[in-house]
Amino acid sequence: MPTIKYCVVFIVIHFFITVEGFSQNKPLKVYEKNGIALNSYNFEGLQSFLNQKNDTLYVINFWATWCVPCVKELPYFEKLNQKYKNEKFKMILVSLDFPKMIESRVIPFIINKNLQAEIVVLNDPDANSWIEKVAKEWTGAIPATVIYRNDKRKFYEQSFTEEELETQIISFMN
């Protein structure tokens, strides 16, 4: 009887460890400044954001503070994030800024632009190994956006106007 009890305890412990590993992406580093905390991931840690299987619509935008078209379109992403945040909708802005710029440039940028969407940092310098895992057609240029819900997925290597972005979002909601 004690053997069965130990087996059950082992299985329960293993289950919780496994579930915790799937439900949480441990960041490589957390950058904190002025009340803002940004999680930094390598591509392996970021992948789960790109492959959720539920009824939520995901908008994942790759950007950087040094990218003029990215900076120009971010207010449209933020406005639409605010508009749809109470629905089954999740926006994640993935900063490709260099790690040394996160505290000195990215966090002040987030504060200045009052960005409320979830923002993460992708810190994986081997872009050639992960770009085509995001989308086979991606050349690596930014801004770039993935919009998906379950198995419906579309990749955009372009900048958006607010109207263009909302049209794409709505096409996934119907």
C-alpha positions as CSV (number, residue, x, y, z in Angstrom):
1,M,0.0,0.0,0.0
2,P,2.8,2.5,0.8
3,T,4.2,2.0,-2.7
4,I,0.9,3.0,-4.3
5,K,0.8,6.1,-2.1
6,Y,4.3,7.1,-3.1
7,C,3.4,6.6,-6.8
8,V,0.4,8.8,-6.5
9,V,2.4,11.5,-4.7
10,F,5.1,11.3,-7.5
11,I,2.5,11.6,-10.2
12,V,0.8,14.6,-8.6
13,I,4.1,16.4,-8.1
14,H,5.2,15.6,-11.6
15,F,1.9,16.9,-13.0
16,F,2.2,20.2,-11.2
17,I,5.8,20.7,-12.2
18,T,4.8,20.0,-15.9
19,V,1.8,22.2,-15.8
20,E,3.8,25.0,-14.3
21,G,6.5,24.7,-16.9
22,F,3.9,25.1,-19.7
23,S,1.9,27.9,-18.1
24,Q,4.8,30.2,-17.3
25,N,7.5,31.5,-19.6
26,K,10.4,32.3,-17.4
27,P,12.0,35.5,-18.8
28,L,15.8,35.7,-19.2
29,K,15.8,39.0,-17.4
30,V,13.3,41.5,-16.1
31,Y,14.2,45.1,-16.7
32,E,12.7,47.5,-14.2
33,K,12.8,51.3,-14.1
34,N,10.3,54.0,-13.1
35,G,7.6,51.5,-12.2
36,I,7.8,49.7,-15.6
37,A,8.9,46.0,-15.7
38,L,9.7,44.4,-19.0
39,N,10.3,40.7,-19.4
40,S,13.1,39.7,-21.8
41,Y,12.9,36.4,-23.6
42,N,15.0,34.4,-26.1
43,F,13.0,33.1,-29.0
44,E,12.2,29.8,-27.3
45,G,10.6,31.7,-24.5
46,L,8.7,33.9,-26.9
47,Q,7.3,31.0,-29.0
48,S,4.4,30.3,-26.7
49,F,3.1,33.8,-27.3
50,L,3.0,33.0,-31.0
51,N,1.2,29.6,-30.7
52,Q,-1.8,29.9,-28.3
53,K,-4.7,27.6,-29.2
54,N,-7.8,29.2,-27.7
55,D,-10.6,31.6,-28.8
56,T,-8.5,34.7,-28.2
57,L,-7.4,36.9,-31.1
58,Y,-3.6,37.6,-30.8
59,V,-1.9,40.6,-32.4
60,I,1.9,40.3,-32.1
61,N,3.9,43.3,-33.4
62,F,7.7,43.3,-33.8
63,W,9.1,46.8,-33.4
64,A,12.0,48.9,-32.1
65,T,12.4,52.5,-30.9
66,W,15.0,53.2,-33.7
67,C,12.5,52.1,-36.4
68,V,10.6,55.2,-37.7
69,P,7.7,53.3,-39.3
70,C,7.3,51.3,-36.1
71,V,7.1,54.4,-33.9
72,K,4.6,56.0,-36.3
73,E,2.2,53.0,-36.2
74,L,2.4,52.2,-32.5
75,P,-0.3,54.7,-31.5
76,Y,-2.7,52.8,-33.8
77,F,-1.8,49.5,-32.1
78,E,-2.3,51.1,-28.7
79,K,-5.6,52.7,-29.6
80,L,-7.0,49.4,-31.0
81,N,-5.6,47.6,-27.9
82,Q,-7.7,49.9,-25.7
83,K,-10.7,49.4,-28.0
84,Y,-10.7,45.6,-27.9
85,K,-9.0,44.8,-24.6
86,N,-12.3,43.7,-23.0
87,E,-13.0,41.1,-25.7
88,K,-11.1,37.9,-26.4
89,F,-8.2,39.9,-27.6
90,K,-4.5,40.1,-26.6
91,M,-1.9,42.5,-28.1
92,I,1.8,41.9,-27.4
93,L,4.4,44.4,-28.6
94,V,7.8,42.7,-29.0
95,S,10.6,45.1,-28.8
96,L,13.7,44.2,-30.8
97,D,15.8,47.0,-29.3
98,F,19.3,46.0,-28.1
99,P,19.4,45.0,-24.4
100,K,21.7,47.9,-23.5
101,M,18.9,50.3,-24.7
102,I,16.0,48.8,-22.6
103,E,16.4,50.9,-19.5
104,S,17.8,54.0,-21.1
105,R,15.6,54.2,-24.2
106,V,12.7,51.7,-24.3
107,I,11.3,52.2,-20.9
108,P,11.3,56.0,-21.2
109,F,9.7,55.6,-24.6
110,I,6.9,53.4,-23.1
111,I,6.3,56.1,-20.4
112,N,6.4,59.0,-22.9
113,K,3.9,57.2,-25.3
114,N,1.8,55.9,-22.5
115,L,1.8,52.4,-24.0
116,Q,-0.6,50.1,-22.1
117,A,-0.4,46.9,-24.3
118,E,1.8,44.1,-23.0
119,I,5.4,44.7,-24.1
120,V,8.1,42.2,-24.0
121,V,11.7,42.2,-25.2
122,L,13.1,39.7,-27.6
123,N,16.8,39.1,-26.7
124,D,17.9,36.5,-29.2
125,P,20.8,37.8,-31.3
126,D,20.7,34.8,-33.7
127,A,17.8,36.2,-35.8
128,N,18.6,33.9,-38.7
129,S,17.6,31.0,-36.5
130,W,14.1,32.3,-35.5
131,I,12.9,34.8,-38.2
132,E,11.4,32.0,-40.4
133,K,9.9,30.3,-37.4
134,V,7.7,33.4,-36.9
135,A,6.8,33.4,-40.7
136,K,8.5,31.7,-43.6
137,E,8.1,34.8,-45.7
138,W,9.6,37.2,-43.2
139,T,12.8,38.8,-44.5
140,G,13.5,40.3,-41.0
141,A,12.4,43.8,-41.8
142,I,10.3,45.7,-39.2
143,P,7.6,46.6,-38.5
144,A,6.2,43.1,-38.8
145,T,3.0,41.8,-37.3
146,V,1.4,38.4,-36.8
147,I,-2.4,38.2,-36.2
148,Y,-3.9,34.9,-35.3
149,R,-6.7,33.1,-33.7
150,N,-6.4,29.3,-33.3
151,D,-5.3,28.0,-36.7
152,K,-6.1,31.1,-38.7
153,R,-2.9,33.1,-39.0
154,K,-1.7,36.0,-41.2
155,F,1.7,37.7,-41.3
156,Y,2.3,41.3,-42.4
157,E,5.7,42.7,-43.2
158,Q,4.5,46.3,-43.4
159,S,3.5,49.3,-41.5
160,F,-0.2,49.9,-40.9
161,T,-2.6,52.9,-40.9
162,E,-5.1,52.7,-38.1
163,E,-7.8,51.8,-40.6
164,E,-5.8,49.0,-42.2
165,L,-4.9,47.5,-38.9
166,E,-8.5,47.6,-37.6
167,T,-9.7,46.0,-40.9
168,Q,-7.3,43.1,-40.4
169,I,-8.3,42.7,-36.7
170,I,-12.0,42.7,-37.6
171,S,-11.5,40.1,-40.3
172,F,-10.2,37.7,-37.6
173,M,-13.2,38.5,-35.3
174,N,-15.8,37.4,-37.8
